């Protein structure tokens, strides 16, 4: 599945990627053996809220949330201000990296599609929303509007759809005349709770607890399908600053605490670069440290 976010948000560098691979190689073969610890989980976990929470349905295959503000503060070369993320020709409006505070991308199975949500600086949202000078299709009791637009990203024009969310200074986008509208219907239904939100899953708070909650991350992602560890249910990935390093945490959820403990050897084999494993009830967290220069590659793992 083509990820629109990856083609728009980040500049790829072969040299940078090669450097990260070298650092991971050194980490695997020069670091001490992996340690395993166990942490107790509180009986009453916090009920977390998040900027992305109302936009991610429980049926999502995966989501990735990136804090552009934190990433810029850490490394301005990763997100160049003039890079275009959304290039509309009808109505004429452009969203650049410099307009965006946070970015969310969500993948759904039906239709097989994705949508992006750009959380904009207030002045940027005001400037762009002025281009939509005719009423759109009212959504969520008038709190949001749906518009058909023409998108020219990549030089080819395509009929697509955007949603405006003035209360969040956010613009949602999905490509395609048919699939785009169907996909954004899911986003609107999630916002008004017609479709349950992923953050309301009973198992999500425990995973969020293991990475310190929903805030303070460069990026946070959830994969709602079997992946690297075939016996798992969900995987949460967080990318965080840690002094001169970038810390990537991979929290893998299993069906029970006993299965989680039994799967630690599998986790060690699958996350070779990790040398710190922690069991939180039915979840196992693996931590991978890279130099801060590997921030871009670490963020690209999310979503």
N, C-alpha and C positions, 0 to 999 in steps of 0.2 A: 504494500500500500504506500503510495507516494505521500510523504509527509510535507505538506506545504510549509510548515514552520521551518523545517531544516533548510529548505531552499531559500527562505527569506531572511531568517533572523540572524544567521551566523555566517561569517566568512570562513571558508575552509582553507586550511593550510596543510599541504602534504608534509612540509618540514615539521610543523607543529605536531601533527599526528605521529610522525615517526619518532619525535622526541618523547612523546608520551609512552609509546610502545617500549622504547629503550628504558625509560624510568620504571615501567612495570616489570620488565625483565630483570632489572637490578633488584627491585623489591622482592621478587619471587625467590631469587637465588642467593641473596645476601642477607635477608632478614631472618630473625630467629624463628623457631617453630611456632605454629599457631597456638594461642592460648584459648581456652574455653571457660567462660564463667556463666553463672546462673543468677538472674535478677528476679526478684519477686515482683509481681504485678499487683497494684492496688485493687481492692475489691470494687471500689467506686472510682472509675476512671473519669477524667474530665470530659465534658461534652464539647468537643472542639468546634470552633467555627473557623471559616477561612474565606478569603476573597474568592477563591475558585469554587467553594462548596455549592452555591446555588446553581452553578452552570454544569456540573458533572453528574450525569444520570447514573443510577445503579447499574444500568445495562451497558455502560461504556466498556469497551475492550481495554482501553488504556487512556490515561490522561498524563499530561506533562505541564507543569506550572513553573515558569521562570521569572525570577525577580530581576528584571532588567536594571532597576535602580541599583541594587547591590552589585550586580555583575559589572556595571559601568564603574562604580566606585572602586572595585578591586582591579579592573583591567579595562581601560577605555579602548584598547585596540580590538577587543572582541566584538563590540557592537558599535559600528561606525554610524554616526548620526544621520548621514544622508542616504543610507541604504533604505530602499523602498520595500515595505512589507505588503502594502495594498495599494494598487494603482487603478482607481476607478476613472472611467471616461464618461460615464453617464449614470449619475451626475459626476462632474469632474471633482475628484478629491483624492488626495494621496496621504497615506499613513507611512511615516518614516520611523526608523528606530528611535530617533530622538523624541518622538511623540509619545512613546510607550513607557509606562511604569512597570507593568506586569504583562506577561503573555501566557495564554493557556491554549493548549490544543487537545482535542478530544476525538477519539476514534470510536465509531459505532459499527455494528455488524450489519444492521438493516436500516437504511441502505448502507452498502459498503462504502463508507465515506468518513470524512473528518470535518470538524469545524474549528476555527480559531476564534479566540476572544482576546481582543486588544483592550487592556485597561489603560486609558489615556490620561495624560496630564489634563487638568481641567480646561486650560486655555486651548489645547489641541482639540479636545472633544468639542468645545464651543465652535471653533473654526470649522471643523469638518461637518458637524451636524447642521450648520447653516446652509450647506449645499443641498440638503434634503428639504426643499422649500414647499413640498406638497405633502399632504398627509399620507402616511403609509398604512399598512394593515395593522390596526391596533391589537396589541397583545397584552396579556396579564393585566386586564382592567385598565388599560391605557398607560401602564408604567413602561411599556416598550413598544416598538414599532418594527414591522418587517417591510423591507423594500427589495424590489428586483433592481439589479444594477448591471452595468457592463464593466467587466474587469479586464484589464489589459496587461496583467502581469506576465512577463516573459515575451511580450510583443504580440501575442495572439489574443484577440478580443473574445470574451466568452460571457454569455448571460449567466449571472450568478445571483446570490442573495446576501443581504446584510441585515442584521438586527441592531437597532439602536436602543441602548439602555441608559437613559439620562441619569438615573439615580446612582449608577455605578461609573459614569463617564466611560462606558464600554461600548465597543463595536464588535459584533460577532459576524463572522464571514464563513460561507460555505460555497464551494464552486459547483457550477452546473445548474442548468435551468430547471431540471426536475429534481435531481438528487439534492441539490443545494437547498431548495425550499423544504423538502422532506426532512433533511438533516437539521435545519434550524428550528423546525417544528418541535424536534426533540429537545433542543436547548430551551425553548420557551416553556414547554411542558414541564421541564425540570425546574425552571425558575419558579413556576407557580405551584410546584409540588404535585402536579397531576401524575408525574413519573417520580418515584422515590429518588432521592439524591444519594450518591455513593457515600458521602461523608456520614450519612445516617446509618450505614451498615453497622451492625453490632460489633463486628470484628475490627473495624477501621480504627476506633480510638486506641486500642492496644498497640497497633502498629505505629500510630502517630506518637503515642507515649514513648516508645522506644527511641524516637529520634528527637524528642524534646518539643513535640507539638507541631503546629502548622506554620509558625513564623520563624524568621531568622535564617532561612535557607536560601542559597543561591538558586536551587531548583528542587522540585519535589514531584515525583511521578508514582503512579500506581498502575500495575499491569494485572488485568483481571483475566488471566488465562495461564495454563501451564507453559512454562518457558524453560530456562536453563536447568532448573530442578524440576523434573517431570512429575514428581509426586506432590508438588505444592499446590496451594489454592490461589494465593495472591502474592505479589511481590511489590513492596514499596521501596522506592529509591530516593534518598535525599543526598544533596550535595551541599557541603557546608564549609565555611572557612575555619581553619585551625592553625593559627600562628602562620608559619611559613609554608603551610601545606593546604591542600584541598582534600577534604575527607568525603568519601563516598560511602554511604551506608546502604546495604542491601538487606531489607527485612523480609524474610520469606515466611509465609504462614502455612502451617500444616493443620491437620484435622484435630490433633490433640497434643498435649504436652509430651506424652510418651513417644509419639511418632516424631515430634520435633527433636527430642533428644536423640532418638535413634538415627535421625537423618543428618546429624552433625558431620559424620565422616563424608557423606555425599556432598554436603556444603563445602567442606574443606577441599574436596577434589574439584568442585565446579568453580570455586572462587579462590584460585591458586594465589592470587596476589594479596589475599587477606591474611592477616596474622592476628586477628582479634575477633573472636566469635562469642556472642552472648545469647543465651537462651532466655526468652521472656515468655513463659507459659507455652503456648502453642506456636510461638514465633521464634525464629533464629535470625540474629543480625550479624552480618559480616561487614567489617570495615576495611576499606582500602584507602591508603594514603598515597598521594602523589604530590610533587612539588606544585607550588601555586601556578607555575607556568603551564600546568596541565588542566587549568580551569575549564577551558573551552571544550576539550575532549570529555571531561567529566560531566559537564552540563548536557552534552549531546547524548549521553546515555539515557537521559530522562525522556520518557514519551516515545 
